[in-house]
Every structure is written in structure tokens, then in C-alpha cells.
């Protein structure tokens, strides 16, 4: 079982090396929302230890470091981590970069105040061992965020058709409804304390979200534009807090906290030698040319 997992992780690393070598996408609403939630719930964020698992180019980790967190990014892909190092140099901020396996995080137990992943869990047929490792390194009372594409969404249907045709670059993925994602967190011994949605697909909904720009395009009087903007922002903020509305959104996420002892979950591989998650530390393969 362990050998099979290690082989899958090696194959996944090659897949993501190819994906990240083609382009590094700019941040989207999904990334901005997650960073805002972490910054609000973990405040004061300064000096909090934050870990992102499956960080890719670490855009969220870098932003949280700019806000004062002691951030660490873990990923399988050396290519992604080279992009993260370039981002670190461009933004003049320090984060820890670790090339590592999500099944065996090389950190001491109870090391982090916040652990999160975005667009990672759906790639695992059995995500419980992966999440068990994240819970292990989370401090008691710390926050764990799981962010995934949600099922009832036109983007998910498009992706499903691509997967059926064998054209989706990442292979098969699992999609989740919000109740399913909450149940997954509870199976790991976590207490769910919140949920959220982010991103719009198709662009129609993003256009509706930004209706207040109509006043700029049509050159309405300033007082009309300001009133319109306040009204739309207030009503849309209420709408985005409604659970039923998440079905229109690209991603969903749950926020959970570690209250109970970590449950024993079979199938997790042996952990690597532990390291202290200080910013600036780089694991194997991350020190290549930038």
C-alpha cells in the first residue's frame, strides 16, 4: 500500500511539473477570498505559523507572508517551487519552501496555527490519510481550511466531460457538495466552524456581481453611482453568505478546528524526518536556478 502511494505521488509530481512549466496563472477571486478568510479568522496574523499543502507557485502563501504570517509552502513539483522562489524574490518576502509528500509531511506534530489547501483534496481517491497528516501538524485550537471545486457547477460539468474523454490534464477528480466536504472534515476528528464559496462560472455571475460599475460606464452622477454601489455590495454580501447560493460558485471551502484527539486513519505512509518550519528553509529540489 505504501509503495503504491509513493508511486502515485511520483507520477503526480511529473504531471504537475508539466502543468506548471506551461504557465503560472494569476490570482483569481478564489485565492483572494481564501487569503481574506485566513487573515480574518487567524488575526492577529503576525507571527502565526501557516502551512499550505499542495501550494503550487505559493501565491496564497506569499500573500499571507506579506500580511505578517510565518508561512511555509509544500508541494511535490520542483517546477512549481521554482516559480514560488521567483515570486518570493520578486515580492521581497520570506517563506519556507519544502518539496514534500502530502502523506508524510516533514514537520513536528502541532507545529502550525493554520493549515490549508486549495484545489488539492479532489485529486485523491482517498483523501483521509492526506487530511490526517494536516490535522497532525495542526495545533490544538488551530484552523484547517479545505477548498475544492464544488459539484453543482457548469465548470465541473465541463471538467467531467474532459475527464470522460481522457483529455483532462490531471486525470480523474472527485467533486464535492458542501455537506460532503463538511462530513469529510468531521471524519478527521475536526469541528466544522464555517463554510464559504468563491469564484463565478460562467462570467455572467461575475458581471452581475460588478453591476455597480454600470455607473462608471454610463457616466451617471457621482451620488447615484455611490448609492448604487453601496446597495449592490450590501445585498450581494448577504447573498454570498447563504449556503444555497454556493451552488452558483466555482469553489467551496470549509473552515474547521482541531478540538478532539487526532483519529487513527489506516493507510498513511511513514513520516519523513521532521524539520522546524521556519521561513527560508528549502527542501530537496527547491534550490535550483530561478
Rosetta silent file (secondary structure, phi, psi, omega in degrees, C-alpha in Angstrom):
SEQUENCE: XXXXXXXXXXXXXXXXXXXXXXXXXXXXXXXXXXXXXXXXXXXXXXXXXXXXXXXXXXXXXXXXXXXXXXXXXXXXXXXXXXXXXXXXXXXXXXXXXXXXXXXXXXXXXXXXXXXXXXXXXXXXXXXXXXXXXXXXXXXXXXXXXXXXXXXXXXXXXXXXXXXXXXXXXXXXXXXXXXXXXXXXXXXXXXXXXXXXXXXXXXXXXXXXXXXXXXXXXXXXXXXXXXXXXXXXXXXXXXXXXXXXXXXXXXXXXXXXXXXXXXXXXXXXXXXXXXXXXXXXXXXXXXXXXX
SCORE:     score description
SCORE:     0.000 S_00000001
   1 L     0.000  -46.395 -179.173    0.000    0.000    0.000 S_00000001
   2 H   -64.567  -42.203  179.384    2.755    2.436    0.951 S_00000001
   3 H   -62.078  -39.456  178.932    4.751    1.602   -2.185 S_00000001
   4 H   -63.708  -41.229  179.382    1.659    2.208   -4.320 S_00000001
   5 H   -64.429  -42.228  179.794    1.109    5.598   -2.693 S_00000001
   6 H   -63.350  -38.055  178.623    4.739    6.584   -3.240 S_00000001
   7 H   -65.555  -42.454  178.085    4.456    5.597   -6.920 S_00000001
   8 H   -62.239  -39.810  179.585    1.280    7.657   -7.301 S_00000001
   9 H   -65.506  -39.311  177.390    2.976   10.631   -5.666 S_00000001
  10 H   -63.187  -45.027  178.133    5.936   10.342   -8.055 S_00000001
  11 H   -62.120  -41.698 -179.962    3.585   10.203  -11.051 S_00000001
  12 H   -63.680  -38.561  177.740    1.634   13.174   -9.704 S_00000001
  13 H   -59.729  -40.700  178.669    4.831   15.165   -9.326 S_00000001
  14 H   -65.971  -40.518  178.490    5.618   14.618  -13.008 S_00000001
  15 H   -59.961  -46.835 -176.500    2.086   15.669  -14.016 S_00000001
  16 H   -75.811  -26.462  171.690    2.296   18.906  -12.051 S_00000001
  17 H   -60.447  -43.743  179.149    5.829   19.634  -13.250 S_00000001
  18 H   -65.624  -41.508 -178.242    4.423   19.619  -16.789 S_00000001
  19 H   -63.824  -45.151 -176.876    1.422   21.717  -15.779 S_00000001
  20 H   -75.920  -21.111  178.602    3.463   24.394  -14.014 S_00000001
  21 H   -72.809  -19.396 -178.571    6.084   24.520  -16.765 S_00000001
  22 H   -82.071  -42.534  178.700    3.428   25.776  -19.194 S_00000001
  23 L  -169.075  158.489  173.156    2.174   28.753  -17.214 S_00000001
  24 L  -116.688  108.035 -174.792    1.588   30.244  -13.798 S_00000001
  25 L   -69.225  147.322  176.662   -1.942   31.610  -13.665 S_00000001
  26 L   -70.514  159.086  178.685   -2.601   34.958  -11.997 S_00000001
  27 L   -59.662  146.790  178.436   -4.543   35.008   -8.721 S_00000001
  28 L  -117.963 -179.193  177.561   -8.338   34.771   -9.007 S_00000001
  29 H   -56.630  -34.685 -179.557  -11.272   35.613   -6.769 S_00000001
  30 H   -60.243  -43.255 -179.802  -10.899   32.132   -5.207 S_00000001
  31 H   -68.912  -42.492 -179.569   -7.394   32.947   -3.977 S_00000001
  32 H   -62.757  -39.969 -179.512   -8.343   36.392   -2.741 S_00000001
  33 H   -65.742  -44.167 -179.095  -11.293   35.005   -0.776 S_00000001
  34 H   -62.634  -45.509  179.372   -9.230   32.283    0.912 S_00000001
  35 H   -60.647  -42.176 -179.836   -6.481   34.723    1.930 S_00000001
  36 H   -63.357  -38.832  179.991   -9.067   37.141    3.309 S_00000001
  37 H   -67.237  -45.567  178.395  -10.707   34.382    5.368 S_00000001
  38 H   -61.151  -45.415 -178.349   -7.396   33.194    6.839 S_00000001
  39 H   -62.182  -35.357 -178.415   -6.349   36.760    7.627 S_00000001
  40 H   -78.007  -45.328 -174.354   -9.656   37.466    9.376 S_00000001
  41 H   -76.688  -27.664 -177.441  -10.067   34.229   11.340 S_00000001
  42 L   -98.743   11.752 -177.225   -6.416   33.906   12.413 S_00000001
  43 L   -68.653  145.744   -3.478   -5.945   37.525   13.457 S_00000001
  44 L   -70.206  130.881 -174.498   -3.679   38.817   14.646 S_00000001
  45 L   -75.542  -25.178 -175.886   -1.934   37.070   11.759 S_00000001
  46 L   -57.144  128.910  178.277    1.549   38.374   12.552 S_00000001
  47 L    73.809    0.800  173.960    3.902   35.572   13.651 S_00000001
  48 L   -71.813  140.824  178.040    1.221   32.902   13.159 S_00000001
  49 E   -89.552  122.538 -174.217    2.619   29.752   11.558 S_00000001
  50 E  -125.650  131.711 -179.748    0.701   28.939    8.381 S_00000001
  51 E  -120.248  130.284  171.152    1.165   25.879    6.146 S_00000001
  52 E  -109.998  124.672  179.823   -0.168   25.426    2.615 S_00000001
  53 E  -100.596  128.599 -173.948   -0.212   21.829    1.341 S_00000001
  54 L    71.397   50.575 -168.079   -0.080   21.465   -2.436 S_00000001
  55 L   -77.860  -17.815 -175.672    0.896   25.106   -2.743 S_00000001
  56 L    61.369 -128.872  179.688    1.895   25.197   -6.410 S_00000001
  57 L   -82.132    5.412  169.653    3.521   28.566   -7.043 S_00000001
  58 L    66.214   31.266 -178.066    2.561   29.594   -3.482 S_00000001
  59 H   -61.536  -39.011  179.521    0.632   32.731   -4.424 S_00000001
  60 H   -71.743  -41.103  179.155   -1.551   32.440   -1.298 S_00000001
  61 H   -61.350  -41.918  179.035    1.383   31.616    0.966 S_00000001
  62 H   -63.702  -42.629 -179.602    3.295   34.631   -0.330 S_00000001
  63 H   -65.162  -40.335  178.834    0.365   36.963    0.248 S_00000001
  64 H   -66.047  -34.452  175.652   -0.113   35.699    3.810 S_00000001
  65 H   -64.985  -38.088  176.784    3.597   36.258    4.458 S_00000001
  66 H   -62.352  -28.722  179.469    3.182   39.838    3.262 S_00000001
  67 L   -86.392    0.279  173.439    0.439   40.175    5.878 S_00000001
  68 L   113.324   -5.498 -178.867    2.820   39.018    8.605 S_00000001
  69 L   -74.660  153.198  171.694    2.386   35.242    8.814 S_00000001
  70 E   -92.066   92.995 -165.528    5.333   32.844    9.114 S_00000001
  71 E   -99.820  144.092  176.433    4.348   30.897    6.019 S_00000001
  72 E  -132.034  135.785  178.790    5.508   27.551    4.649 S_00000001
  73 E  -116.190  130.490  177.253    4.583   26.051    1.256 S_00000001
  74 E  -117.270  133.757  175.632    4.760   22.311    0.497 S_00000001
  75 E  -154.153  155.373  177.071    4.461   20.864   -2.999 S_00000001
  76 L   -78.156  -25.105 -169.794    5.512   17.795   -4.987 S_00000001
  77 L   -91.927  119.858  175.429    6.554   19.775   -8.041 S_00000001
  78 H   -65.520  -33.130  178.310   10.063   21.198   -8.235 S_00000001
  79 H   -63.744  -45.097  178.448    8.893   23.369  -11.131 S_00000001
  80 H   -61.399  -41.118 -178.168    6.134   24.911   -9.015 S_00000001
  81 H   -70.148  -29.449  173.317    8.547   25.586   -6.180 S_00000001
  82 H   -66.101  -38.817  174.833   10.970   27.323   -8.523 S_00000001
  83 H   -63.586  -39.547  178.352    8.095   29.611   -9.510 S_00000001
  84 H   -62.872  -39.872  178.703    7.385   30.147   -5.818 S_00000001
  85 H   -64.777  -39.131  176.407   11.020   31.108   -5.230 S_00000001
  86 H   -62.702  -42.133  177.508   10.817   33.632   -8.061 S_00000001
  87 H   -62.282  -38.737  178.857    7.668   35.058   -6.503 S_00000001
  88 H   -62.889  -42.680  179.878    9.415   35.273   -3.149 S_00000001
  89 H   -69.927  -39.563 -178.861   12.301   37.209   -4.679 S_00000001
  90 H   -66.836  -36.065 -176.269   10.026   39.486   -6.715 S_00000001
  91 H   -94.733   -3.424  176.731    7.867   40.352   -3.709 S_00000001
  92 L    55.189   51.618  178.477   10.822   40.533   -1.301 S_00000001
  93 L  -136.913  149.518 -177.575    9.203   38.323    1.292 S_00000001
  94 L  -102.522  129.390  169.851   10.470   35.168    3.027 S_00000001
  95 L  -135.369  161.020  172.957    8.550   31.886    3.108 S_00000001
  96 E   -83.895  134.080  177.632    9.597   28.297    3.702 S_00000001
  97 E  -117.170  122.089 -175.506    9.684   26.161    0.553 S_00000001
  98 E  -130.853  122.699  172.009    9.503   22.402    1.024 S_00000001
  99 E   -86.479  109.584 -171.942    9.385   19.729   -1.653 S_00000001
 100 L  -151.544  170.445 -177.514    7.382   17.087    0.126 S_00000001
 101 L   -98.693  126.431 -179.535    4.765   14.364    0.131 S_00000001
 102 L   -63.180  -22.383  177.466    1.325   15.236    1.476 S_00000001
 103 L   -77.527  -16.193 -175.098    1.033   11.764    3.001 S_00000001
 104 L  -145.281   73.373 -177.905    4.174   12.340    5.095 S_00000001
 105 L   -67.664  130.032 -174.542    4.638   15.985    5.999 S_00000001
 106 L   -84.914   54.509 -179.026    8.165   16.572    7.365 S_00000001
 107 E  -133.736  153.221  174.778    7.070   18.645   10.358 S_00000001
 108 L   -63.298  151.854  175.011    6.656   18.100   14.072 S_00000001
 109 L   -62.296  149.646  177.163    3.133   17.465   15.322 S_00000001
 110 L    54.864   47.520 -176.826    1.160   20.532   16.414 S_00000001
 111 L   -97.068  -21.797 -168.796    3.514   22.926   14.543 S_00000001
 112 E  -123.470  146.056  175.617    1.065   25.246   12.772 S_00000001
 113 E   -81.165  -31.815  179.894   -1.709   27.629   13.712 S_00000001
 114 E  -137.867  134.264  172.818   -3.342   27.357   10.274 S_00000001
 115 E  -128.184  133.552  179.686   -3.138   24.602    7.645 S_00000001
 116 E  -147.076  159.020  173.075   -4.904   24.941    4.310 S_00000001
 117 E  -142.683  147.915  177.852   -5.114   23.526    0.806 S_00000001
 118 E  -133.224  121.077  179.866   -6.847   24.809   -2.298 S_00000001
 119 L    66.808   38.520 -177.912   -7.660   22.583   -5.239 S_00000001
 120 L  -120.498  -51.235 -171.694   -5.784   19.603   -3.781 S_00000001
 121 H   -57.809  -33.725 -176.379   -8.128   17.191   -1.998 S_00000001
 122 H   -65.877  -15.360 -178.626  -10.176   16.464   -5.141 S_00000001
 123 H   -84.381   -2.812 -175.961   -7.130   14.804   -6.751 S_00000001
 124 L  -112.779  127.280  178.611   -7.059   11.967   -4.173 S_00000001
 125 L   -65.739  -33.229  174.195   -9.381    8.967   -4.354 S_00000001
 126 L  -127.110   95.771 -175.819   -8.985    8.564   -0.582 S_00000001
 127 L   -81.482   -5.288 -174.554   -8.203   11.952    0.955 S_00000001
 128 H   -61.248  -46.574  177.491   -8.418   10.802    4.588 S_00000001
 129 H   -61.514  -36.674  177.788   -4.702    9.927    5.030 S_00000001
 130 H   -62.180  -46.839 -179.029   -3.773   13.239    3.399 S_00000001
 131 H   -71.002  -32.262  177.909   -6.053   15.190    5.738 S_00000001
 132 H   -60.530  -37.702  177.027   -4.933   13.161    8.755 S_00000001
 133 H   -65.988  -39.356  178.573   -1.397   14.458    8.188 S_00000001
 134 H   -65.394  -39.262  177.616   -2.672   18.014    8.003 S_00000001
 135 H   -66.206  -37.335 -178.498   -4.562   17.544   11.259 S_00000001
 136 H   -60.004  -42.399 -176.109   -1.455   16.043   12.878 S_00000001
 137 L   -85.136   -2.144  179.700    0.678   19.131   12.243 S_00000001
 138 E   -85.105  135.319  177.068   -2.146   21.483   13.300 S_00000001
 139 E   -68.327  148.740  171.752   -2.017   22.908   16.807 S_00000001
 140 E   -55.647  131.331 -175.953   -4.970   22.195   19.123 S_00000001
 141 E    85.297   -5.312  178.843   -7.412   25.016   18.519 S_00000001
 142 E   -75.343  171.336 -176.867   -5.812   25.748   15.145 S_00000001
 143 E  -109.414  136.832  174.101   -7.727   26.211   11.902 S_00000001
 144 E  -121.683  127.332  179.196   -7.786   23.873    8.907 S_00000001
 145 E  -114.607  130.166  177.015   -9.287   25.049    5.604 S_00000001
 146 E  -118.242  119.439 -174.285  -10.217   22.657    2.791 S_00000001
 147 E  -123.134  122.861 -175.783  -11.042   24.365   -0.508 S_00000001
 148 E  -141.276  161.799  169.444  -12.267   22.364   -3.533 S_00000001
 149 E   -64.830  143.215 -179.485  -14.331   22.767   -6.722 S_00000001
 150 E   -98.174  157.404 -168.885  -17.988   22.183   -5.941 S_00000001
 151 L   -69.079  -48.950 -170.797  -20.220   19.684   -7.723 S_00000001
 152 L   -84.621   79.641 -172.298  -23.218   21.733   -8.875 S_00000001
 153 L  -158.345  141.149 -179.037  -21.382   23.988  -11.273 S_00000001
 154 H   -63.633  -32.769  177.564  -21.039   24.402  -15.028 S_00000001
 155 H   -63.710  -40.902  179.332  -17.253   24.327  -14.728 S_00000001
 156 H   -63.580  -38.765  177.387  -17.436   20.923  -13.023 S_00000001
 157 H   -63.914  -44.369  176.936  -19.632   19.613  -15.845 S_00000001
 158 H   -58.426  -44.394 -179.292  -17.120   20.883  -18.412 S_00000001
 159 H   -66.022  -39.690  179.430  -14.298   19.219  -16.490 S_00000001
 160 H   -61.070  -41.846  178.241  -16.270   15.960  -16.173 S_00000001
 161 H   -63.977  -38.982  176.581  -16.731   15.844  -19.960 S_00000001
 162 H   -64.124  -40.492  179.144  -12.994   16.410  -20.405 S_00000001
 163 H   -66.374  -41.254  178.789  -12.233   13.598  -17.964 S_00000001
 164 H   -61.189  -33.089 -179.944  -14.637   11.237  -19.738 S_00000001
 165 L   -86.845   -0.628 -179.244  -12.814   11.951  -22.983 S_00000001
 166 L    72.156   24.103 -175.670   -9.428   11.399  -21.334 S_00000001
 167 L  -107.569   -5.214 -177.893   -8.374   14.983  -22.033 S_00000001
 168 L   -79.085  126.224 -170.010   -8.202   16.429  -18.520 S_00000001
 169 L   -60.916  -29.669 -174.806   -4.539   17.022  -17.654 S_00000001
 170 L   -96.268    8.109 -178.666   -4.870   15.940  -14.013 S_00000001
 171 L    75.615 -154.509 -177.025   -6.765   12.705  -14.657 S_00000001
 172 L   -76.422  143.234  177.045   -9.861   11.846  -12.659 S_00000001
 173 L  -131.219  152.893  174.652  -11.017   14.180   -9.891 S_00000001
 174 L   -98.332  137.236  174.985  -13.645   13.957   -7.186 S_00000001
 175 L  -109.326  155.789 -173.402  -16.110   16.810   -6.780 S_00000001
 176 E  -130.470  143.987  163.148  -17.857   17.677   -3.519 S_00000001
 177 L   -88.228  166.990 -179.599  -21.030   19.269   -2.311 S_00000001
 178 H   -62.105  -45.133  177.069  -20.773   21.356    0.836 S_00000001
 179 H   -59.533  -37.649  178.503  -22.376   18.670    3.081 S_00000001
 180 H   -65.249  -40.195 -179.803  -19.945   16.067    1.694 S_00000001
 181 H   -68.435  -39.451  176.842  -16.964   18.314    2.380 S_00000001
 182 H   -64.211  -40.953  178.347  -18.161   19.033    5.913 S_00000001
 183 H   -63.449  -37.888  178.174  -18.644   15.304    6.527 S_00000001
 184 H   -61.967  -43.404  178.744  -15.092   14.655    5.309 S_00000001
 185 H   -62.950  -40.696 -179.014  -13.703   17.165    7.806 S_00000001
 186 H   -67.633  -32.361  177.869  -15.680   15.584   10.652 S_00000001
 187 H   -64.667  -21.166  177.671  -14.344   12.126    9.763 S_00000001
 188 L   -90.230    8.581  178.830  -10.888   13.525   10.515 S_00000001
 189 L    82.179   16.533 -178.907  -11.972   14.481   14.029 S_00000001
 190 E   -95.641  154.537  173.319  -12.419   18.159   13.195 S_00000001
 191 E  -102.883  118.743 -179.868  -15.182   20.501   14.286 S_00000001
 192 E   -75.102  125.494 -177.485  -16.600   22.475   11.364 S_00000001
 193 E  -116.054   -5.511  179.360  -16.938   26.137   12.328 S_00000001
 194 E  -176.710  169.716  177.530  -17.731   27.747    8.972 S_00000001
 195 E  -149.937  165.141 -178.394  -18.044   27.457    5.205 S_00000001
 196 E  -160.218  165.347  173.080  -17.732   29.728    2.190 S_00000001
 197 E  -130.379  157.177  179.796  -17.939   29.897   -1.584 S_00000001
 198 E  -156.301  153.260  176.388  -15.816   31.791   -4.087 S_00000001
 199 E    80.823  148.669 -179.033  -15.452   32.388   -7.798 S_00000001
 200 E  -127.114  139.202  175.406  -18.085   32.559  -10.525 S_00000001
 201 L  -149.975  124.298    1.943  -18.590   30.441  -13.623 S_00000001
 202 L   -77.380 -174.082 -174.957  -19.718   31.408  -16.184 S_00000001
 203 H   -66.375  -14.214  179.088  -18.692   35.059  -16.291 S_00000001
 204 H   -52.103  -44.877 -175.528  -22.352   36.127  -16.280 S_00000001
 205 H   -70.466  -34.930  175.251  -22.468   35.923  -12.488 S_00000001
 206 H   -65.245  -36.543  176.457  -19.250   37.884  -12.090 S_00000001
 207 H   -63.879  -41.602  176.242  -20.787   40.530  -14.333 S_00000001
 208 H   -63.724  -39.039  179.893  -23.861   40.702  -12.118 S_00000001
 209 H   -60.098  -31.279 -175.886  -21.593   40.901   -9.083 S_00000001
 210 L  -105.829   31.911 -179.319  -19.972   44.002  -10.573 S_00000001
 211 H   -59.014  -27.642 -176.114  -23.141   45.780  -11.652 S_00000001
 212 H   -63.432  -17.986  177.792  -22.104   48.887   -9.752 S_00000001
 213 H   -72.015   -8.212  175.812  -19.540   49.630  -12.479 S_00000001
 214 H   -55.599  -37.013 -178.392  -22.517   50.499  -14.665 S_00000001
 215 H   -64.061  -31.906  178.507  -22.382   53.985  -13.169 S_00000001
 216 H   -75.446  -40.939 -178.323  -18.812   54.397  -14.433 S_00000001
 217 H   -68.655  -35.001 -176.992  -19.566   53.064  -17.890 S_00000001
 218 L   -97.922    2.157  177.946  -22.691   55.214  -18.293 S_00000001
 219 L    54.539   49.235  175.486  -21.251   58.267  -16.547 S_00000001
 220 L   -72.587  159.201  175.378  -24.071   58.559  -14.066 S_00000001
 221 L   -54.671  146.696 -174.904  -23.907   61.341  -11.458 S_00000001
 222 H   -56.154  -42.772 -175.908  -21.448   60.502   -8.660 S_00000001
 223 H   -66.506  -31.898  176.697  -24.117   60.399   -5.937 S_00000001
 224 H   -70.457  -43.384  179.843  -26.201   57.905   -7.948 S_00000001
 225 H   -61.982  -42.366 -179.749  -23.158   55.707   -8.590 S_00000001
 226 H   -65.551  -42.368  179.499  -22.134   55.688   -4.914 S_00000001
 227 H   -64.995  -42.939  179.025  -25.650   54.844   -3.738 S_00000001
 228 H   -61.811  -43.354 -179.300  -25.972   52.082   -6.342 S_00000001
 229 H   -63.235  -45.363 -179.812  -22.622   50.600   -5.359 S_00000001
 230 H   -61.870  -40.840 -178.118  -23.455   50.536   -1.639 S_00000001
 231 H   -66.928  -45.911 -179.653  -26.810   48.908   -2.279 S_00000001
 232 H   -65.384  -44.244 -179.680  -25.441   46.218   -4.580 S_00000001
 233 H   -61.183  -40.923 -179.017  -22.470   45.465   -2.308 S_00000001
 234 H   -65.811  -45.820 -178.560  -24.743   45.149    0.738 S_00000001
 235 H   -70.394  -37.367 -179.226  -27.228   42.831   -0.953 S_00000001
 236 H   -71.721  -34.347  176.267  -24.526   40.748   -2.623 S_00000001
 237 H   -62.114  -40.031  175.899  -22.631   40.339    0.630 S_00000001
 238 H   -63.554  -44.480 -177.765  -25.811   38.923    2.172 S_00000001
 239 H   -60.880  -41.573 -176.470  -26.321   36.619   -0.821 S_00000001
 240 L   -72.582   -7.771  175.187  -22.786   35.234   -0.644 S_00000001
 241 L   -92.854   -3.261 -177.424  -23.360   34.188    2.979 S_00000001
 242 L   -89.464  127.471 -176.945  -26.272   31.902    2.049 S_00000001
 243 H   -57.820  -40.895 -176.974  -25.391   28.207    1.832 S_00000001
 244 H   -63.501  -24.507 -177.425  -27.804   27.554   -1.028 S_00000001
 245 H   -74.493  -18.697 -177.471  -26.060   30.190   -3.098 S_00000001
 246 H   -60.924  -22.442 -178.890  -22.767   28.265   -3.093 S_00000001
 247 H   -65.693  -15.835  176.748  -24.102   26.063   -5.880 S_00000001
 248 H   -90.041   -2.426 -171.758  -23.546   29.009   -8.235 S_00000001
 249 E  -105.551  155.774 -173.561  -19.942   29.360   -7.189 S_00000001
 250 E   -69.951  -48.429 -176.782  -16.809   27.766   -8.573 S_00000001
 251 E  -118.721  154.065  168.626  -15.229   26.666   -5.297 S_00000001
 252 E  -127.681  156.608  178.350  -16.471   25.794   -1.839 S_00000001
 253 E  -146.597  152.434  172.334  -14.500   25.590    1.370 S_00000001
 254 E  -118.812  146.771  174.459  -14.935   24.540    4.964 S_00000001
 255 E  -112.552  124.599 -177.066  -13.205   26.001    7.987 S_00000001
 256 E  -133.573  161.023  179.410  -12.641   23.528   10.806 S_00000001
 257 E  -128.459  152.710 -179.598  -10.785   23.442   14.080 S_00000001
 258 E   -90.320  108.106  177.718   -8.951   20.702   15.929 S_00000001
 259 L  -109.082  -48.982 -174.946  -10.750   20.009   19.201 S_00000001
 260 L   -88.534  164.805  173.817  -10.645   16.229   19.649 S_00000001
 261 L   -57.889  149.097 -179.349   -7.591   13.917   19.561 S_00000001
 262 L   -66.041  126.337  179.953   -6.459   13.084   16.042 S_00000001
 263 L   -71.966  149.657  175.614   -8.183    9.861   14.902 S_00000001
 264 L   -78.461  123.698 -179.422   -6.080    6.932   13.728 S_00000001
 265 L  -122.133  122.437 -177.858   -6.571    6.522    9.975 S_00000001
 266 L   -72.629  153.832  174.619   -5.130    3.487    8.235 S_00000001
 267 L   102.526  -12.475  179.695   -3.216    3.816    5.009 S_00000001
 268 L   -75.415  137.146 -179.200   -0.975    6.776    5.830 S_00000001
 269 L   -76.028  172.058  178.562    2.645    6.214    4.932 S_00000001
 270 L   -67.556  145.216 -179.057    5.607    6.670    7.284 S_00000001
 271 L   -79.823  149.170  176.049    6.557   10.263    8.003 S_00000001
 272 L   -76.650  170.912  175.642    9.796   11.757    6.803 S_00000001
 273 L   -57.611  137.170 -174.763   12.357   13.208    9.170 S_00000001
 274 L   -81.804  152.710  177.201   10.846   16.272   10.785 S_00000001
 275 E  -133.026  159.351  175.906   12.102   19.791   10.326 S_00000001
 276 L   -82.339  124.622 -172.854   11.388   23.062   12.041 S_00000001
 277 L   -78.495   61.615  178.753    9.046   25.048    9.760 S_00000001
 278 L   -87.669  142.431  175.161   10.990   28.291    9.763 S_00000001
 279 L   -55.740  142.480  179.438   10.678   30.688    6.801 S_00000001
 280 L    97.248  -16.674  179.255   13.559   30.411    4.371 S_00000001
 281 L   -75.782  136.142 -179.565   14.029   26.670    4.782 S_00000001
 282 E  -126.798  131.413 -179.991   14.025   24.836    1.466 S_00000001
 283 L   -81.928 -176.104 -177.722   13.649   21.105    0.996 S_00000001
 284 L   -57.674  136.637  174.065   15.287   18.865   -1.625 S_00000001
 285 L    86.434   -2.492 -176.877   14.964   20.091   -5.178 S_00000001
 286 L   -98.422   -2.604 -174.982   13.963   23.646   -4.340 S_00000001
 287 L   -99.704   18.176 -179.134   17.348   25.253   -4.608 S_00000001
 288 L   -71.222 -178.518 -178.146   17.703   25.093   -8.384 S_00000001
 289 L   -66.527  147.871  179.636   18.217   28.042  -10.649 S_00000001
 290 L  -105.716    0.000    0.000   15.465   30.619  -10.761 S_00000001
